[in-house]
């Protein structure tokens, strides 16, 4: 017999933790997700049986006991559907935020935790956002908070080698310190290649 909503509640708790976690992205819980889908299918099958029995007993004037059970099964189906949608929606919200925070290329440890459908969603969302920013000729992911100074001092973490900055080639070697525009620095800082240097 299917349980009444316990697995769905677990899924919602996990969705809440996904939104609350700042520095990591949990793997898609395929096992629990499928358990909730299976439970929903079982409730739906029982509901169909009860509906058939109710129709068979329509001529009787007595209250059909299948009616109350059918209502419970129907509520369970609806509740589990809401739990599944809440889980998927929470993860989608987090994936959208990752695009704004980390850029078009996600770190491998985060990508490994996405389901194939989520990877496809991220790719589509990223392409739509990039296309929109290209159309308006403005990078919306930079300077969410207006800066006091358009330049920032950075320290190189990884070996980037020769890169083109402000129409000139610059060598960004590990631990070297440079002045860059925030527009050029922020995407590299979000990818963990540079860090803001406070001096």
C-alpha positions in Angstrom: 0.0 0.0 0.0 1.3 3.5 -0.9 2.3 5.8 1.9 0.5 9.1 2.2 2.9 11.9 1.4 6.0 11.0 3.5 8.3 10.7 0.5 6.9 13.9 -1.0 7.5 15.8 2.2 11.2 14.5 2.1 11.5 15.9 -1.4 10.1 19.3 -0.3 12.6 19.4 2.6 15.4 18.7 0.2 14.1 21.4 -2.2 14.2 23.9 0.7 17.8 22.9 1.5 18.8 23.3 -2.2 17.6 26.9 -2.1 19.2 27.7 1.3 22.6 26.3 0.3 24.9 29.1 -1.0 28.2 27.3 -1.8 27.1 24.0 -3.2 24.5 22.3 -5.4 23.2 19.0 -4.3 22.8 16.1 -6.8 19.3 15.5 -8.3 17.7 12.9 -6.0 16.5 10.6 -8.8 15.8 7.7 -6.4 13.5 9.8 -4.1 11.9 11.5 -7.1 11.0 8.2 -8.6 9.6 6.9 -5.3 7.2 9.8 -5.1 6.2 9.3 -8.8 5.6 5.6 -8.0 3.6 6.4 -4.9 1.5 8.8 -7.0 0.9 6.2 -9.6 -0.3 3.7 -6.9 -2.7 6.3 -5.4 -4.0 7.0 -8.9 -4.6 3.3 -9.6 -6.4 2.9 -6.3 -8.5 6.0 -7.0 -9.5 4.5 -10.4 -10.6 1.3 -8.7 -12.7 3.2 -6.1 -14.3 5.3 -8.8 -15.3 2.1 -10.7 -16.8 0.8 -7.5 -18.7 4.0 -6.8 -20.2 4.0 -10.3 -21.2 0.3 -9.8 -23.0 1.3 -6.5 -24.7 4.4 -7.9 -28.2 2.9 -7.5 -27.7 2.3 -3.8 -29.0 5.1 -1.4 -26.4 4.3 1.3 -23.3 6.4 1.5 -20.6 4.5 -0.4 -17.5 4.0 1.8 -15.3 4.2 -1.4 -16.2 7.9 -1.6 -14.2 8.9 1.5 -11.3 6.6 0.5 -11.4 8.1 -3.0 -11.2 11.6 -1.7 -8.1 10.7 0.4 -6.4 9.0 -2.7 -7.3 12.0 -4.8 -5.8 14.5 -2.3 -2.6 12.3 -2.1 -2.2 12.4 -5.9 -2.6 16.2 -5.9 -0.2 16.7 -2.9 2.5 14.5 -4.4 2.2 16.4 -7.7 2.7 19.6 -5.8 5.8 18.2 -4.0 7.3 17.0 -7.3 6.7 20.4 -8.9 8.1 22.2 -5.9 11.3 20.2 -6.0 11.8 20.7 -9.7 11.0 24.5 -9.4 13.4 25.0 -6.5 16.2 23.4 -8.5 15.4 25.4 -11.6 15.5 28.6 -9.6 18.9 27.7 -8.2 20.2 26.8 -11.7 19.0 30.2 -13.1 20.9 31.9 -10.2 24.0 29.9 -10.9 24.0 31.3 -14.5 23.9 34.9 -13.1 26.5 34.2 -10.5 29.0 31.9 -12.3 28.4 32.7 -16.0 27.8 30.5 -19.0 30.2 27.7 -17.9 29.5 25.9 -14.7 32.3 24.3 -12.6 32.6 20.5 -13.1 31.5 19.7 -9.5 28.2 21.5 -10.1 27.6 20.2 -13.6 28.1 16.6 -12.2 25.2 17.2 -9.8 22.7 18.2 -12.6 20.4 15.8 -14.2 20.5 15.6 -18.1 17.3 17.6 -18.2 18.7 20.2 -15.9 21.8 20.5 -18.1 19.6 21.1 -21.1 17.6 23.7 -19.2 20.7 25.5 -18.1 22.1 25.5 -21.7 18.8 26.9 -23.0 18.5 29.5 -20.3 22.1 30.6 -20.7 21.7 30.9 -24.5 18.5 32.9 -24.1 20.1 35.3 -21.6 23.3 35.7 -23.7 21.1 36.4 -26.8 19.1 39.0 -24.9 22.2 40.7 -23.6 23.7 40.7 -27.1 20.5 42.3 -28.5 20.6 45.2 -25.9 24.5 45.3 -26.0 24.8 45.2 -22.2 26.1 42.5 -19.9 23.5 42.3 -17.2 25.5 39.8 -15.1 28.2 42.4 -14.2 27.8 45.0 -11.5 24.5 43.9 -10.0 25.5 46.5 -7.3 26.7 49.8 -8.8 30.5 50.1 -8.0 32.2 53.1 -6.5 35.2 52.7 -8.8 35.1 51.3 -12.3 38.5 49.7 -11.8 39.5 47.0 -9.4 42.8 45.5 -8.2 43.0 41.8 -8.8 45.4 38.9 -8.0 45.6 36.0 -10.5 44.9 32.6 -9.0 45.3 30.4 -12.1 47.7 30.7 -15.0 45.7 32.5 -17.7 48.7 33.4 -19.8 48.3 36.1 -22.4 44.9 37.7 -22.6 43.4 40.7 -24.4 42.4 43.4 -21.9 41.4 47.0 -22.9 42.6 46.3 -26.5 46.1 45.3 -25.3 47.7 42.0 -24.6 48.4 41.4 -20.9 50.2 38.4 -19.3 48.2 37.1 -16.3 50.6 34.8 -14.5 49.8 33.2 -11.1 50.0 35.5 -8.1 50.6 38.6 -10.3 48.6 41.7 -9.4 46.8 44.0 -12.0 44.3 46.8 -12.3 41.3 45.8 -14.5 37.9 47.2 -15.2 35.2 45.5 -13.2 33.5 44.5 -16.4 36.5 42.4 -17.4 37.4 41.1 -13.9 34.0 40.0 -12.6 33.4 37.0 -14.9 36.9 35.7 -14.1 36.5 36.3 -10.4 33.2 34.3 -10.5 35.0 31.5 -12.2 37.6 31.4 -9.5 40.5 32.4 -11.8 41.0 35.8 -10.2 40.4 37.3 -6.8 39.9 40.9 -5.6 43.1 42.1 -4.1 42.7 44.3 -1.0 46.4 45.1 -0.7 
